[in-house]
Amino acid sequence: MRVLVTGAAGFIGSNFVRLLLQKYGSDAEIIVLDKFTYAGRMENLKEIMDKIELIKGDIAKAEDLEKVGDVDVVVNFSAETHVDNSIKNPEPFIRTNIFGVYNLLEFVRKREIDKFVHISTDEVYGSIREGSFKEEDRLDPSSPYSASKASGDMLCRAYHRTYGLPVVIVRPSNNYGPYQYPEKLIPKFIILAMHDRPLPLYGDGTNVRDWTYVMDNCEAIDLVMKKGKAGEIYNVAANDERRNIDVVKLILKYLNKPESLIRFVEDRPGHDYRYSIDSTKIRRLGWKPTTSFEEGLRRTVEWYMKNRWWWESLIK
Ligand SMILES: NC(=O)c1ccc[n+]([C@@H]2O[C@H](COP(=O)([O-])OP(=O)(O)OC[C@H]3O[C@@H](n4cnc5c(N)ncnc54)[C@H](O)[C@@H]3O)[C@@H](O)[C@H]2O)c1
């Protein structure tokens, strides 16, 4: 099986490649294509470099995709992913998350490929006060990031319906775990707290997110790669909802640091209050998360404590 994994120098993609190597060994030939933006790092692939074929390339450039030979499966993780960056400058989000997805779909259209697994996000549904979104619910994105991801999903659906492409969409909830770039809440706050620096928490900290440990999400993506039905969408969430303030308090507890480090700061514009997705469909396919939030967060804190080499150069 030849698998093209795009964006695998990032957080989830690099963990996914590690999982594929663990599960399939030499039965899986893995080609990683990544643009190596600030979020894509060689450090994320360090110990598996000799087991993959690496191409430095941009999914928004058709000529870069031409460097890839024949493959059986494509899994697309590549994206601009930080909501705050999308508010400051949406352009790279439009380019990669929309035009890049179009290019990948064209790449797939020209070849005989068994499956194209596109990684989307729960943010495409927007905020929900009560209950949980199902896969067929309407999309209502709030940020330029989530709007660009929703547009990518629409193109995937259209290419399935129009050209019969074997596209499957995965919409995971918030992920956390090793190798996450420290712009995101959990790694950022772990590193700040390790330095006894204030933790700037948006608004009053009551926004709710549903946290999934990254390896559980990678297991779900692997399952979809094998058993997901073309044209379908699968929500992936551990259904372990937490208020941001409670997440931060738990990080401080694990690091044995005082809650007085928390500082409430002006809220992010268009900040969605709560994300919640129904994951019945992926569970019916045979997935269930195995890592509780407490256990996953403890492992994540320990990883950042033990792997200063990975993040120290990123800290000003
Ligand atoms: N992290 C989460 O909590 C989360 C939750 C739900 C969905 N997602 C989705 O999962 C995917 C992976 O997220 P992540 O957190 O690993 O992201 P990340 O920001 O850590 O990594 C993104 C990767 O994509 C690469 N990339 C960016 N633009 C590219 C381009 N034009 N061509 C090729 N490569 C490019 C980057 O270099 C990087 O390696 C994204 O599609 C994201 O929208 C993430």
The ligand as an SDF file (V2000), in Angstrom:
LIG
                    3D

 44 48  0  0  0  0  0  0  0  0999 V2000
   -5.1060   20.3310   15.8800 N   0  0  0  0  0  0  0  0  0  0  0  0
   -6.4080   20.1970   16.0740 C   0  0  0  0  0  0  0  0  0  0  0  0
   -6.8960   20.2920   17.2020 O   0  0  0  0  0  0  0  0  0  0  0  0
   -7.3190   19.9220   14.8950 C   0  0  0  0  0  0  0  0  0  0  0  0
   -8.6620   19.6330   15.1620 C   0  0  0  0  0  0  0  0  0  0  0  0
   -9.5080   19.3410   14.0930 C   0  0  0  0  0  0  0  0  0  0  0  0
   -9.0150   19.3400   12.8020 C   0  0  0  0  0  0  0  0  0  0  0  0
   -7.7090   19.6330   12.5590 N   0  0  0  0  0  0  0  0  0  0  0  0
   -7.2390   19.5780   11.1650 C   0  0  0  0  0  0  0  0  0  0  0  0
   -6.2470   18.5620   11.0990 O   0  0  0  0  0  0  0  0  0  0  0  0
   -5.2630   18.9040   10.1410 C   0  0  0  0  0  0  0  0  0  0  0  0
   -3.8890   18.8630   10.7860 C   0  0  0  0  0  0  0  0  0  0  0  0
   -3.8710   19.7920   11.8720 O   0  0  0  0  0  0  0  0  0  0  0  0
   -2.5540   20.0250   12.7520 P   0  0  0  0  0  0  0  0  0  0  0  0
   -2.9970   20.5220   14.0630 O   0  0  0  0  0  0  0  0  0  0  0  0
   -1.6740   18.8590   12.6390 O   0  0  0  0  0  0  0  0  0  0  0  0
   -1.9040   21.2350   11.9280 O   0  0  0  0  0  0  0  0  0  0  0  0
   -0.4340   21.8460   12.0010 P   0  0  0  0  0  0  0  0  0  0  0  0
   -0.6100   23.3160   11.8420 O   0  0  0  0  0  0  0  0  0  0  0  0
    0.3300   21.3120   13.1500 O   0  0  0  0  0  0  0  0  0  0  0  0
    0.2520   21.2470   10.6780 O   0  0  0  0  0  0  0  0  0  0  0  0
   -0.1540   21.6210    9.3810 C   0  0  0  0  0  0  0  0  0  0  0  0
    0.8660   21.0340    8.4210 C   0  0  0  0  0  0  0  0  0  0  0  0
    0.4660   21.3840    7.0790 O   0  0  0  0  0  0  0  0  0  0  0  0
    1.6030   21.8520    6.3800 C   0  0  0  0  0  0  0  0  0  0  0  0
    1.1470   22.7680    5.3190 N   0  0  0  0  0  0  0  0  0  0  0  0
    0.5560   23.9810    5.4640 C   0  0  0  0  0  0  0  0  0  0  0  0
    0.2940   24.5090    4.2440 N   0  0  0  0  0  0  0  0  0  0  0  0
    0.7020   23.5910    3.3250 C   0  0  0  0  0  0  0  0  0  0  0  0
    0.6790   23.5440    1.9070 C   0  0  0  0  0  0  0  0  0  0  0  0
    0.1980   24.5620    1.1800 N   0  0  0  0  0  0  0  0  0  0  0  0
    1.1790   22.4530    1.2920 N   0  0  0  0  0  0  0  0  0  0  0  0
    1.6910   21.4090    2.0090 C   0  0  0  0  0  0  0  0  0  0  0  0
    1.7520   21.4070    3.3510 N   0  0  0  0  0  0  0  0  0  0  0  0
    1.2550   22.4760    3.9960 C   0  0  0  0  0  0  0  0  0  0  0  0
    2.4490   22.5490    7.4310 C   0  0  0  0  0  0  0  0  0  0  0  0
    3.7970   22.7080    7.0080 O   0  0  0  0  0  0  0  0  0  0  0  0
    2.2890   21.5860    8.6040 C   0  0  0  0  0  0  0  0  0  0  0  0
    3.2280   20.5390    8.5210 O   0  0  0  0  0  0  0  0  0  0  0  0
   -5.6510   20.2590    9.5890 C   0  0  0  0  0  0  0  0  0  0  0  0
   -6.3340   20.0750    8.3810 O   0  0  0  0  0  0  0  0  0  0  0  0
   -6.5910   20.8340   10.6360 C   0  0  0  0  0  0  0  0  0  0  0  0
   -7.5160   21.7140   10.0550 O   0  0  0  0  0  0  0  0  0  0  0  0
   -6.8540   19.9240   13.5820 C   0  0  0  0  0  0  0  0  0  0  0  0
  1  2  1  0
  2  3  2  0
  2  4  1  0
  4  5  1  0
  4 44  2  0
  5  6  2  0
  6  7  1  0
  7  8  2  0
  8  9  1  0
  8 44  1  0
  9 10  1  0
  9 42  1  0
 10 11  1  0
 11 12  1  0
 11 40  1  0
 12 13  1  0
 13 14  1  0
 14 15  2  0
 14 16  1  0
 14 17  1  0
 17 18  1  0
 18 19  2  0
 18 20  1  0
 18 21  1  0
 21 22  1  0
 22 23  1  0
 23 24  1  0
 23 38  1  0
 24 25  1  0
 25 26  1  0
 25 36  1  0
 26 27  1  0
 26 35  1  0
 27 28  2  0
 28 29  1  0
 29 30  1  0
 29 35  2  0
 30 31  1  0
 30 32  2  0
 32 33  1  0
 33 34  2  0
 34 35  1  0
 36 37  1  0
 36 38  1  0
 38 39  1  0
 40 41  1  0
 40 42  1  0
 42 43  1  0
M  CHG  2   8   1  16  -1
M  END
$$$$
